[in-house]
Amino acid sequence: MRLFHKILMGVGVLVLLVITTLLNSRGFDAPEYQPSQNQEEVRETITYLVVDIQGAVQHPGVYAFHSDARLYELIDLAGGYLKTAKQGDLNLAEKLIDGKQYRVPFQQTTPDDTDDAPDDKPSVISVNEATLEQLTTLPNIGPATAQHIIDFRNSEGPFLTLEDLLNVRGIGE
């Protein structure tokens, strides 16, 4: 009986070796991992935004950014400021908004004051910097229109041309 057990044990070991060899030679691997449907939905998506920059920058135009981009990054990508840029008017930490146009203002040039200029000459008022009270000193501008000008420049940026004023509610040709 002992001989029979030894032969049976030998055959069993031999069968296990043959099976192991066959499985390894056929490339038997664990099943491939398949993510569940919920895991696919959780997959991170990268979003982009497209913005336009105009005004006193080296390369005005349209640029694409990651969704967390800031205004300073846009100005850098546009080549930086021109020498004639008025830099203090912008919030460089502002997050960019998809589809928005950003305008870097130019410095305002004012004519030199001369001693022989008449005293009744009206003073120059910048619509990009004027307060409500200063705007109401302009002809045909009342408090409501002055507030519309301020609201417009706060939401859309500074006026770059006289034609930009036509976009303000209450101002016509």
Number of C-alpha atoms within 10 A of each C-alpha: 6 7 8 9 10 11 12 12 12 12 12 12 12 12 12 12 12 11 12 12 11 12 12 10 9 8 8 10 8 6 6 6 6 8 8 8 8 8 9 10 9 8 8 7 7 7 9 12 16 16 17 17 20 18 19 22 23 16 17 19 14 15 13 14 17 12 15 12 17 17 18 17 15 21 22 13 15 20 12 17 19 15 12 14 17 15 16 9 13 16 11 15 11 12 14 23 16 14 12 14 16 22 20 23 23 19 12 11 7 8 7 6 7 7 7 6 8 8 8 6 7 8 7 9 13 13 18 17 13 14 15 19 12 14 22 17 13 13 7 10 17 14 13 12 18 25 17 16 26 20 13 17 17 11 8 12 18 24 19 15 8 8 11 11 19 12 12 17 13 13 14 9 5
